[in-house]
């Protein structure tokens, strides 16, 4: 029997209101629930054989060849072939635990897990920079342009500030240890493309200055450990004013968060999921109950109280 590996890639929440396209946080439910995509890979078979299972498997293309995981294996094979490295055939099982078009980094989780799995079964020949490059290319094929605000936290863990400067994709920011993040997917899909189309092509100078000031204040507050300043800076002047109409019940959820003392409540990524930050575990659980009762629209929805997933994606030999 050839080598076998399991790979786990966590969900992530991009933007966090204050950092449009520039912030992303990896998520870990405090109760130990799985909130991420999983891949089992082993050497064998012919080429790349893919099977998909899991709660949200039915939302993916029925033809395995159209799945981004299958494409990821092919892209890794091309990359390794260009380096004159041999590529083994593989059997892959994707357990799709994250809903697509949810604002929780579903495509990024599949992409990150797929690249790490393909590299592991082929002898771990890629550097972390090469892995990240491939992940970005694959995510760009799904969303239309390369964005690392889900890929970077999913891959590297924690809260990531996207740089794209001097060859550095991102840097980890300190996160506040007593902050809990309630994330809720209502069960409705919003495509990233649709969520971007609704945004204006240009913003007033005052809005641009406000955005820059708030993000700078938040980054400083993270490094300084200044919770009050961080909380005061979390406001979305770029996306939320336009995207909130796409999410039924968002305004009511935001009011519920304020009533329960949330640090902030906003849209996770491009939606439809939302996040709400609390310092108090009891209040976070009460917000979870409110969202489960009033915000979730169907059986596809869910809600979790999370902390940051500091580890990010992980590969386990079997």
N, C-alpha and C positions, 0 to 999 in steps of 0.2 A: 504494500500500500504506500502511495506517495505521501508527501507532506500535507498536513491539514492545518488550517488556521480559522479562528473566528475573529471577526472585527466588529467593533461597536463604535458608532459615530453619533454623538448626542445632538438633540435639537438645539436650536439657537434662536435668540431674539435679536434682530438687527435694529439699528437706529436708536432704540431707547429714547425716542422723542427728540432728544437733544443733539443726536449725532447722525443725521441723515446720510446714509451710504458710508459712514465713517466709524460707526461703533457696532459691535456685536458681542453678545454674551452667550456662552454655552450654558445649558440648563441641566440641572440634576434634581429630580423630585426628591423631597426630603423623606418620603415614605419608602424609598427604594424602588418605586415603579420604573419600568422601562419607558424612556422618552427619547427614542433615537432609533436609527435603522441598524440592522444587524446583517452581517454576511458570513456565511460558512463557505470556505473554498478548499478544494483539494485537487491535487494533481490527478490527471486521468481524463478519460473520455476522448473526444475528438474536437479540436479547436476550443471554443468557449461554449459550454453547455450551461444554460441559465434556467433556473426554476425560481418562481416568485410565490411567496406565501405571506401570511400575516393579515392583520385587520384591514389594511388599506391596499392590498394587492389588486383588488378589482378596479382600482382607479388608474392603474398603469396600462400602457399599451398591451394588447393581448399577444402580439408577436414579440418574443424575447429579443429578436434582432433589433427592435425599435427601442429597447430599454437602455437608459443611459449607463447602466452597469455593464451591459454587453459592449456598448461603445467604449466605455472606459478601458475594458480589457484589450480591445483592439488598438486603442491609442497607446496604451502602455507597451503593447507588443511592437508597434511601429517605432516607438521611442527606443526600446531596448534593441531592436533590430538595427537601428541606425548606429548603435554603439557596438554592433557585432556581438551582442549578447544573445544566447539561446533563449527561446520562449517555450514554455511547456504548455500542453493542453490542460484545461481546467474545468472542473464541475463547480458551479457556483449556485448557492441558494441565497436569495435576498429575502429577508424577513422585513416586509414593509410596515413599520410601526407608526410612521408619520404620514399624515394626510398631505396630498399634494395641494399646492396653491393655498396654503394655510397661514403663511407668515411665520412659520417655525423652522425654516431652513430645511424643508423636506428634501429638495433636490440636492442641496449641499451635503446633507447627511449621506445620501446614496452615493454621490460622487466621491466624497472623502473615503467612505468605507470601501468603495470599489477600487480606487487607486491604491490604497494601502493593502488590500487583499491581493490585487494583481502583483504588486511588487513583492509581497511576502512569499507568495507561492513560487515566484521566479528568483528567489535567493536574495531579496532585499538589495538590489543593485542601484536603486535611485537615491540620490541625496534628498534631504528635506526640501531644499529649494526646488529641485526637479519635481518632487511630488506636488508641491504647492503650485508650480506652473501648470502641470497637467490638470490639477483640480480646477484652477481658474479657467482654463480653456474649456473644460467640460461644462462648468457652471454657466459660462458665457453662451454656450450653444443652447442652453435651456432658456435663459432669461433674456437673450438678445445682446447682452454686453457683459464684459467681465466685471464682477463685483465680488469682493472678498469679505463683505461684512457678515456673511454666514459661514463661508468656507473657513476663514481664519479662526474664529472661535471654535467651530466644530472640530477642526484639525488640532489646534494648539491648546484649546481650553481657556477658561476664564473670560475676562473682559478684554477685548482686543480693539485697539485704535488702529484704523487702516491708514497706512502712510503712503505707500507707492512712491517712495523717494529713496534715492541712493541705493537701489536694489533691495530695499527692505519693504516687505509687504505690510507688516503690521508690528505693533509692540503691545505687550500686555500692560494693562493699567491695574493698579490696586483696586480692589472692590471692598465695599463696606461689609464687614463680617456679620453684622446683625441684620442686614437687609434680606428680606424674603421676597421672592417674585412669584406672584400668582399669575399663571398664564392660562388662558382659556381659549379654546378653539370652538366656535359656535356650531360648526358643522357645515358651513357654507364656504364655497370656493371663491377666491378672488385672484385672478391671474396677475402675475407681476407686470405683464405688459399692459393690462387694463389699468392697474393702479398707477402706472407711470404716465399713461396717456392723459389721465385726468389732471395731472399737475401742469401748471403754467410753464411755458418755455422760458420766460424771463421773470425775475423778481425785482421789486423795488430795491433801491440801494439801502433803504432803512431796514428792510427785512434781511438782506444779506449781512448787514452789520450786526443786527440782533443775533442772527444765527452764529456768526463767528464769535461774538462776545460770550454767548451762553456756552458754546462748546469749549472755548478756552477756559472759562470759569469752571466747568465740570472737570476737565482734565486736571487743572490745578488742584481742585478740591479732592480728587481721588488721590493725588500724590501727597497732599497735605493732611489727608484724613479729616477733612472739614465736611461733615455730613450736612450741616445746615446750608453751606454754600452749594454743595452738590444738589441737594433737594431743590433749592431755589432756582438752579439753572435748568432743571429738566422741564422743558417746554418745547413744543413742536410748532415752529412758525413756517416750516417748509411743506410738510405733507399732510398733517392731520386736518388743517382747515379745509382741505379739498377731498381727502379720502374718507372722512367720517361719514359722509352720506352713503358710502358703499357698504357700511356695516350696521345693519339694523340693531337697535338697542345700545349702541355705543355711548350715546349721550347719557342714558340712564345708568349704564355701568360706571361711567366716570363720576356721576353724582354719588353713586353708592360707595365708590372708593373714597371720595372726599368725606362722606359722612362717617366712614369707619376709620378715618385718620391716615389714609394712604399718603406716602411720600409723593407719589405720582401715579397716574393712570394714563396709558396711551396705547397706540396701535403697535403691535409687534410686526416688524418688517413692513410689508405692504398689505397686511391683513389677510384674512379676516380675524385672526387671533388678536387678543389684546393682552396687555400686561398691567399689573398693578403692584407697586412696591410698598412693603410694610416693614416696620421695625418690630412689630408685635405679632407673635405667632398666633395668638387667639384671634386677633383682628384679621390676619391673613386667612385663617380657616373660615371665619365668618364671611369674608369676601368670596371665598371659594363656594360656600353654600349659596350665597346670593346669585352668583353667576350660573351655577348649575341649575338653579330654579328659574331665573329670569332671562338669561342671555343665551344659553344653549338652545339651538333651534331644532335639533334632530338627534338621532341615535349615533351619528358620526362624531358628535362633539364630545369634549372632555375638558377637565380643569385639573390643574396640579399646582401645589405649592412647592416652589423650587428654591434652591440655592444655586450658586454658580458651579458648573462642572469644571473644576480646576484642571483635571487631567486631559480632557478632550478625547479624541479618538484613540482607541487602543487595539492592539493586535495581540492575540493570545494563541500560541502554538497548542495544538491538540494531540 
